[in-house]
Amino acid sequence: MVERISHQTSTIIPAPLRFSHNLPTILVMAVVSAKPGRLTREDQILALAAEGLTDRQMAARLGISAETIASYWRRIFARFDAMSRTEVVARALQKEAQGLTEERERLLFEIAERQRVERLLQQSNQRLFVLMDSLPSAVLFETEDRKVKFCNESFCRIFSHKALPKTLVGRDAIRMTKDAALGFTDTIGFLRRIDEIIASGEAVAGERIQRTNGSWLERDYVPIQANEEVVGHLWHYREIPR
């Protein structure tokens, strides 16, 4: 490594390494280990060196002396266990490449794990839907924005829907609820209570409601939550024998 001696002091200042002004951006990013906006003085010097500035130019840019720049270089050499500025950049690039490899491996593992969990959830959901479809009572599962996610054959039978359950998926559950309300003695009360239940976000069990034909249904409600937020609504209606 070429060195020069300052005539004003006995401080040894490493000769500046001139980088190409066409230096790829990734090299500039590689030598800077701190986050943007939180650069240490050493990281600032590395970034300026990557831009091709000399020690004097860096000193002028940062408002410090060339001797101070030299002291920071010594710290940088120690940080990267390097003997020259070229070696510093090489170590920084190596560290960056290693970091990228580790990050890729981590992401690949997370993706694989997420796919595995999603497959398990899909299988679990399929089994749950098969179970609910076979129930003699009505089941309606709505999304957070009140769209039909699932309903079983008993739901279609009890609420006189002639369509197949799968054809109702994606339908507006609010509209379906209004249509269903016409079959109850207290139409307005039925709709008002639905809104109250959803607004409260609390589970309901065993509410009895009378139909216009004189029969009674028992209603349960369970809010489906994820991360403490409601992401769906599960309704269950049972026919009460006369």
C-alpha beads as a LAMMPS data file, in Angstrom:
LAMMPS data file: protein, C-alpha beads

242 atoms
241 bonds

1 atom types
1 bond types

-500.0 500.0 xlo xhi
-500.0 500.0 ylo yhi
-500.0 500.0 zlo zhi

Masses

1 110.0

Atoms # bond

1 1 1 0.000 0.000 0.000
2 1 1 1.322 3.432 -0.931
3 1 1 1.429 5.937 1.949
4 1 1 2.225 9.618 2.229
5 1 1 3.484 11.606 5.216
6 1 1 1.906 14.900 6.186
7 1 1 4.597 17.570 6.648
8 1 1 2.472 19.295 9.278
9 1 1 2.116 16.288 11.604
10 1 1 3.535 12.832 11.920
11 1 1 0.193 11.233 11.099
12 1 1 0.378 8.534 8.426
13 1 1 -2.457 8.967 5.936
14 1 1 -3.230 6.107 3.541
15 1 1 -3.259 7.219 -0.067
16 1 1 -6.817 7.540 -1.385
17 1 1 -8.170 4.706 -3.478
18 1 1 -9.809 6.114 -6.577
19 1 1 -12.975 4.270 -7.561
20 1 1 -14.542 4.546 -10.983
21 1 1 -17.285 7.162 -11.223
22 1 1 -19.243 4.503 -13.101
23 1 1 -19.126 2.270 -10.035
24 1 1 -22.262 0.104 -9.898
25 1 1 -24.831 1.188 -7.341
26 1 1 -24.689 -2.217 -5.683
27 1 1 -21.047 -1.593 -4.740
28 1 1 -21.979 1.685 -3.072
29 1 1 -24.740 -0.122 -1.189
30 1 1 -22.473 -3.019 -0.310
31 1 1 -19.837 -0.981 1.455
32 1 1 -22.449 0.837 3.515
33 1 1 -23.708 -1.495 6.209
34 1 1 -25.962 0.908 8.113
35 1 1 -29.516 1.798 7.160
36 1 1 -30.131 4.912 5.037
37 1 1 -30.470 7.955 7.225
38 1 1 -28.546 6.290 10.059
39 1 1 -25.016 6.227 8.628
40 1 1 -22.073 6.329 10.968
41 1 1 -19.113 8.508 10.031
42 1 1 -17.258 5.394 8.869
43 1 1 -20.139 4.438 6.611
44 1 1 -20.242 7.973 5.208
45 1 1 -16.563 7.728 4.342
46 1 1 -17.079 4.356 2.664
47 1 1 -19.944 5.753 0.619
48 1 1 -17.935 8.803 -0.437
49 1 1 -14.939 6.640 -1.307
50 1 1 -17.213 4.490 -3.448
51 1 1 -18.221 7.686 -5.276
52 1 1 -14.557 8.279 -6.062
53 1 1 -13.765 11.133 -3.655
54 1 1 -10.241 11.633 -2.336
55 1 1 -9.486 12.083 1.355
56 1 1 -9.281 15.858 0.939
57 1 1 -12.578 15.952 -0.929
58 1 1 -14.212 13.790 1.733
59 1 1 -12.787 16.031 4.460
60 1 1 -14.220 19.092 2.708
61 1 1 -17.588 17.391 2.195
62 1 1 -17.857 16.267 5.822
63 1 1 -16.270 19.354 7.360
64 1 1 -13.483 17.488 9.122
65 1 1 -9.701 17.310 8.706
66 1 1 -7.796 14.893 6.462
67 1 1 -6.107 13.541 9.592
68 1 1 -9.533 12.673 11.002
69 1 1 -10.393 10.938 7.753
70 1 1 -7.210 8.878 8.136
71 1 1 -8.166 7.865 11.666
72 1 1 -11.546 6.692 10.412
73 1 1 -9.820 4.666 7.696
74 1 1 -7.813 2.857 10.362
75 1 1 -11.035 1.976 12.146
76 1 1 -12.534 0.782 8.865
77 1 1 -9.497 -1.418 8.212
78 1 1 -9.914 -2.959 11.654
79 1 1 -13.649 -3.391 11.132
80 1 1 -13.157 -5.358 7.913
81 1 1 -9.863 -6.952 9.018
82 1 1 -8.254 -5.431 5.921
83 1 1 -4.876 -3.915 5.074
84 1 1 -5.949 -1.711 2.156
85 1 1 -8.950 0.087 0.808
86 1 1 -9.212 -2.362 -2.054
87 1 1 -9.396 -5.166 0.465
88 1 1 -12.062 -3.262 2.404
89 1 1 -14.294 -3.132 -0.673
90 1 1 -13.589 -6.795 -1.455
91 1 1 -14.526 -7.815 2.101
92 1 1 -17.629 -5.630 1.978
93 1 1 -18.738 -7.215 -1.292
94 1 1 -18.073 -10.671 0.129
95 1 1 -20.081 -9.835 3.219
96 1 1 -22.906 -8.466 1.095
97 1 1 -22.934 -11.569 -1.112
98 1 1 -22.985 -13.806 1.963
99 1 1 -25.822 -11.738 3.418
100 1 1 -27.806 -12.005 0.187
101 1 1 -27.278 -15.778 0.101
102 1 1 -28.454 -16.150 3.688
103 1 1 -31.440 -13.901 2.970
104 1 1 -32.385 -15.974 -0.079
105 1 1 -32.137 -19.184 1.958
106 1 1 -34.289 -17.664 4.696
107 1 1 -36.900 -16.496 2.192
108 1 1 -36.960 -19.884 0.464
109 1 1 -37.475 -21.591 3.830
110 1 1 -40.259 -19.164 4.754
111 1 1 -41.962 -19.669 1.384
112 1 1 -41.742 -23.453 1.689
113 1 1 -43.065 -23.333 5.255
114 1 1 -45.890 -20.963 4.270
115 1 1 -46.878 -23.264 1.400
116 1 1 -46.879 -26.243 3.758
117 1 1 -49.092 -24.416 6.255
118 1 1 -51.414 -23.240 3.471
119 1 1 -51.798 -26.825 2.234
120 1 1 -52.646 -27.979 5.751
121 1 1 -55.171 -25.158 6.124
122 1 1 -56.767 -25.976 2.788
123 1 1 -57.068 -29.630 3.750
124 1 1 -58.499 -28.675 7.131
125 1 1 -60.983 -26.270 5.518
126 1 1 -62.094 -28.915 3.034
127 1 1 -62.735 -31.408 5.818
128 1 1 -64.601 -28.757 7.811
129 1 1 -66.780 -27.795 4.839
130 1 1 -67.589 -31.465 4.165
131 1 1 -68.606 -31.834 7.808
132 1 1 -70.768 -28.690 7.796
133 1 1 -72.355 -29.673 4.489
134 1 1 -73.652 -32.881 6.054
135 1 1 -75.282 -31.154 9.047
136 1 1 -79.101 -31.214 9.219
137 1 1 -79.036 -27.612 10.475
138 1 1 -78.362 -24.497 8.359
139 1 1 -74.822 -23.109 8.181
140 1 1 -73.823 -19.822 6.555
141 1 1 -70.270 -18.507 6.524
142 1 1 -69.801 -14.899 5.407
143 1 1 -66.623 -12.975 4.704
144 1 1 -65.803 -9.781 6.568
145 1 1 -67.535 -7.705 3.866
146 1 1 -70.676 -9.897 4.022
147 1 1 -70.129 -12.076 0.965
148 1 1 -71.168 -15.738 1.041
149 1 1 -68.115 -17.933 1.565
150 1 1 -69.974 -21.173 2.293
151 1 1 -73.474 -22.456 2.908
152 1 1 -74.791 -26.001 3.122
153 1 1 -77.785 -27.758 1.602
154 1 1 -79.755 -27.429 4.830
155 1 1 -79.390 -23.661 4.624
156 1 1 -80.890 -23.670 1.130
157 1 1 -83.713 -25.951 2.291
158 1 1 -84.601 -24.062 5.467
159 1 1 -84.485 -20.658 3.774
160 1 1 -86.137 -21.881 0.563
161 1 1 -83.211 -21.186 -1.806
162 1 1 -83.728 -23.225 -4.954
163 1 1 -80.114 -22.745 -6.083
164 1 1 -77.333 -25.157 -5.205
165 1 1 -75.116 -24.078 -2.279
166 1 1 -72.002 -23.676 -4.436
167 1 1 -73.838 -21.250 -6.745
168 1 1 -74.488 -18.926 -3.786
169 1 1 -70.772 -18.516 -2.997
170 1 1 -69.760 -14.900 -3.647
171 1 1 -73.331 -13.605 -3.414
172 1 1 -74.248 -10.576 -1.323
173 1 1 -75.147 -12.014 2.091
174 1 1 -76.890 -8.773 3.091
175 1 1 -79.306 -9.148 0.189
176 1 1 -79.878 -12.798 1.049
177 1 1 -80.541 -11.883 4.682
178 1 1 -83.165 -9.329 3.650
179 1 1 -84.878 -11.951 1.508
180 1 1 -84.753 -14.450 4.377
181 1 1 -86.223 -11.897 6.787
182 1 1 -89.520 -11.991 4.897
183 1 1 -90.060 -15.497 6.276
184 1 1 -90.065 -14.317 9.914
185 1 1 -92.897 -12.758 11.870
186 1 1 -90.793 -9.753 12.899
187 1 1 -89.025 -8.884 9.663
188 1 1 -87.601 -5.566 10.849
189 1 1 -86.598 -7.017 14.215
190 1 1 -84.814 -9.902 12.484
191 1 1 -82.708 -7.530 10.368
192 1 1 -82.035 -5.151 13.260
193 1 1 -80.824 -8.012 15.442
194 1 1 -78.453 -9.239 12.700
195 1 1 -76.854 -5.779 12.575
196 1 1 -76.617 -5.640 16.383
197 1 1 -74.903 -9.028 16.573
198 1 1 -72.318 -8.124 13.930
199 1 1 -71.671 -4.722 15.506
200 1 1 -71.083 -6.261 18.944
201 1 1 -68.556 -8.767 17.596
202 1 1 -69.554 -11.235 20.322
203 1 1 -70.728 -14.816 20.017
204 1 1 -74.437 -15.561 20.377
205 1 1 -76.025 -18.891 21.257
206 1 1 -79.581 -20.212 21.349
207 1 1 -81.559 -17.170 20.185
208 1 1 -85.097 -18.182 19.192
209 1 1 -86.854 -16.556 16.256
210 1 1 -90.339 -17.336 14.944
211 1 1 -91.200 -17.886 11.300
212 1 1 -94.381 -16.853 9.530
213 1 1 -95.459 -20.510 9.260
214 1 1 -95.488 -20.749 13.049
215 1 1 -92.256 -22.756 13.388
216 1 1 -89.218 -21.639 15.373
217 1 1 -85.507 -21.533 14.622
218 1 1 -82.635 -21.335 17.077
219 1 1 -79.749 -19.110 15.986
220 1 1 -76.057 -19.178 16.922
221 1 1 -73.387 -16.758 15.782
222 1 1 -69.583 -16.914 15.998
223 1 1 -67.299 -14.092 14.824
224 1 1 -64.262 -15.505 13.005
225 1 1 -61.169 -13.611 14.136
226 1 1 -57.540 -13.367 13.074
227 1 1 -55.009 -11.143 14.845
228 1 1 -57.843 -9.780 16.997
229 1 1 -59.764 -8.607 13.914
230 1 1 -63.046 -10.021 12.639
231 1 1 -62.483 -11.641 9.237
232 1 1 -65.757 -13.539 8.894
233 1 1 -69.196 -14.364 10.313
234 1 1 -70.477 -17.885 10.998
235 1 1 -74.258 -18.345 11.371
236 1 1 -75.984 -21.516 12.517
237 1 1 -79.772 -22.074 12.433
238 1 1 -81.453 -25.120 13.970
239 1 1 -85.085 -26.119 13.503
240 1 1 -86.936 -26.582 16.795
241 1 1 -89.340 -29.543 16.693
242 1 1 -92.952 -28.604 17.365

Bonds

1 1 1 2
2 1 2 3
3 1 3 4
4 1 4 5
5 1 5 6
6 1 6 7
7 1 7 8
8 1 8 9
9 1 9 10
10 1 10 11
11 1 11 12
12 1 12 13
13 1 13 14
14 1 14 15
15 1 15 16
16 1 16 17
17 1 17 18
18 1 18 19
19 1 19 20
20 1 20 21
21 1 21 22
22 1 22 23
23 1 23 24
24 1 24 25
25 1 25 26
26 1 26 27
27 1 27 28
28 1 28 29
29 1 29 30
30 1 30 31
31 1 31 32
32 1 32 33
33 1 33 34
34 1 34 35
35 1 35 36
36 1 36 37
37 1 37 38
38 1 38 39
39 1 39 40
40 1 40 41
41 1 41 42
42 1 42 43
43 1 43 44
44 1 44 45
45 1 45 46
46 1 46 47
47 1 47 48
48 1 48 49
49 1 49 50
50 1 50 51
51 1 51 52
52 1 52 53
53 1 53 54
54 1 54 55
55 1 55 56
56 1 56 57
57 1 57 58
58 1 58 59
59 1 59 60
60 1 60 61
61 1 61 62
62 1 62 63
63 1 63 64
64 1 64 65
65 1 65 66
66 1 66 67
67 1 67 68
68 1 68 69
69 1 69 70
70 1 70 71
71 1 71 72
72 1 72 73
73 1 73 74
74 1 74 75
75 1 75 76
76 1 76 77
77 1 77 78
78 1 78 79
79 1 79 80
80 1 80 81
81 1 81 82
82 1 82 83
83 1 83 84
84 1 84 85
85 1 85 86
86 1 86 87
87 1 87 88
88 1 88 89
89 1 89 90
90 1 90 91
91 1 91 92
92 1 92 93
93 1 93 94
94 1 94 95
95 1 95 96
96 1 96 97
97 1 97 98
98 1 98 99
99 1 99 100
100 1 100 101
101 1 101 102
102 1 102 103
103 1 103 104
104 1 104 105
105 1 105 106
106 1 106 107
107 1 107 108
108 1 108 109
109 1 109 110
110 1 110 111
111 1 111 112
112 1 112 113
113 1 113 114
114 1 114 115
115 1 115 116
116 1 116 117
117 1 117 118
118 1 118 119
119 1 119 120
120 1 120 121
121 1 121 122
122 1 122 123
123 1 123 124
124 1 124 125
125 1 125 126
126 1 126 127
127 1 127 128
128 1 128 129
129 1 129 130
130 1 130 131
131 1 131 132
132 1 132 133
133 1 133 134
134 1 134 135
135 1 135 136
136 1 136 137
137 1 137 138
138 1 138 139
139 1 139 140
140 1 140 141
141 1 141 142
142 1 142 143
143 1 143 144
144 1 144 145
145 1 145 146
146 1 146 147
147 1 147 148
148 1 148 149
149 1 149 150
150 1 150 151
151 1 151 152
152 1 152 153
153 1 153 154
154 1 154 155
155 1 155 156
156 1 156 157
157 1 157 158
158 1 158 159
159 1 159 160
160 1 160 161
161 1 161 162
162 1 162 163
163 1 163 164
164 1 164 165
165 1 165 166
166 1 166 167
167 1 167 168
168 1 168 169
169 1 169 170
170 1 170 171
171 1 171 172
172 1 172 173
173 1 173 174
174 1 174 175
175 1 175 176
176 1 176 177
177 1 177 178
178 1 178 179
179 1 179 180
180 1 180 181
181 1 181 182
182 1 182 183
183 1 183 184
184 1 184 185
185 1 185 186
186 1 186 187
187 1 187 188
188 1 188 189
189 1 189 190
190 1 190 191
191 1 191 192
192 1 192 193
193 1 193 194
194 1 194 195
195 1 195 196
196 1 196 197
197 1 197 198
198 1 198 199
199 1 199 200
200 1 200 201
201 1 201 202
202 1 202 203
203 1 203 204
204 1 204 205
205 1 205 206
206 1 206 207
207 1 207 208
208 1 208 209
209 1 209 210
210 1 210 211
211 1 211 212
212 1 212 213
213 1 213 214
214 1 214 215
215 1 215 216
216 1 216 217
217 1 217 218
218 1 218 219
219 1 219 220
220 1 220 221
221 1 221 222
222 1 222 223
223 1 223 224
224 1 224 225
225 1 225 226
226 1 226 227
227 1 227 228
228 1 228 229
229 1 229 230
230 1 230 231
231 1 231 232
232 1 232 233
233 1 233 234
234 1 234 235
235 1 235 236
236 1 236 237
237 1 237 238
238 1 238 239
239 1 239 240
240 1 240 241
241 1 241 242
